[in-house]
Amino acid sequence: MRLSTLLLIGGVLGIVFGLGFLLVPASVLPMYGVQTDPPVVLMSRFFGAALFQLGSILYLGRGTTEPGAQRALIVAGVLGSVAGLAVAVLGRLNGLVNAMGWSTVVIYGFLLIGYLMHFRTGSRAP
């Protein structure tokens, strides 16, 4: 998969999920079996803002051909995906989210594999 395609997919996922958690957390959280207490909704909105920001960076950076910028996006993608995957797996295994939590594991796993492929082979301009 080309780096630009991976960044496009990551960007769109970040923007869509980010907007969901930012704007309508009371609708999104129950899908994962999470309570919608006011502090949880607030933290969800912070999470959504961070996802939206990350998604925007990935989406807007998808066309870069500068090797240093590509490498920075790849390394950040690997690190962020490892962290997100660990949190998603632990949350699901500890019963903090329902079976829908496995979709988060799959998304982070897919992104991690994509970033690792580019990490291993180096960034290549399209």
N, C-alpha and C positions, 0 to 999 in steps of 0.2 A: 504494500500500500504506500502510495506517495505520502510524504510528510504533509503536503498541503491538504490532502484528503483527511488524514488523521486529525489535523488541527481544525478543519472544518467540522468534522463529526464531534470532536471534543468541545468546540466552541458552541455549536448548536445545542448540544446536551446541557452544557453549563448555563446557557442563556435560558433555555426552556425550563429546566428544573429550578434555576435561580429565581426566575419570575414567579414560579409556582410557590416556592417557599417564602418569597418576599411579599407577594401580593395576596395570596389566598391560603395561608398556612392552615387555617381551620378546615379547609377542604382537603388539603394534601396529607397532613399528618395522620388523620384517621385511616387512610389507605394503607399505612404502615403499622397500624395498631398503636399509634402513639397518642396519648392524651393531649388535649388542647388547653391546658391550664395557661393563664396569662404569661408566666415566666417561660414556659416552653414555646409559646407562640413568639415571644420576643426573641429568644435564641434562634428560632427557626428563621425569623426575618433577617437576623445577622448572617446566618448560614446562607440564606438566599441571596443577600447582597454580595457575599464573597463569591458564591457560585456565578452570579451574574457578571461580576468583575472579571473572574477568571475566564468565563466563556467569551466575554468581549475581547479580552487580550488574545485568546487563541484564534477567534474568528478574524480579528483585524490583522493578526500576525501571520495568517496562513499563506500569504503571498510573498513573504520575505525570502530573498535569495542570499542574504548576507550570512555567511557561515557562522559567525559568532552569535548572531541572533537566533539562528536555527538551533545551534548547540544549547543555548540558554533555555529555549522552549522545550527541547528534548529532556535536558537534565531536570528542569522543574517538573516536567510531565512525569518522569520516572519517580521522583521523590514524592510528589503529590499523590500519584496513583498508589504507591506503596502505602502511604499513610492512610488514604481513603479506603483501600482494600482491607487493611488491618482493622480499622474502626468498623467497617461494614461486617466483616466476618465475626469479630468479637460481639458486636451488637446482636447479630442474628443468633450466634451460638449461646449467648446468655439470655435469650428470650426477650430482649428489649424491643424488638420489632417482630412483626408477624412474617409469614412466608414471603410477603412482598419484598422483604429485606434482601432476599436472594437476588433480586433484580439489580440491586445496588452493587452486590458482590460481582455479578456478571459484568456490569458496566465498567467498574474499576479494573476488573481483570482484563477485559478487552483492551481498554486504554493502556494499561501497563504493558501488555504484550506488544502493542503497536509502538509505544515509546521505546521499549527495550530493543525492538528490531532496528530502530533508527539509531539508538545509542550504540549498539554493537557495530553497525555498518557505517556509522558516521552520517552527518547530514549531507544530503545531496540536493542541490537546487533542481527544481523541475525543469 
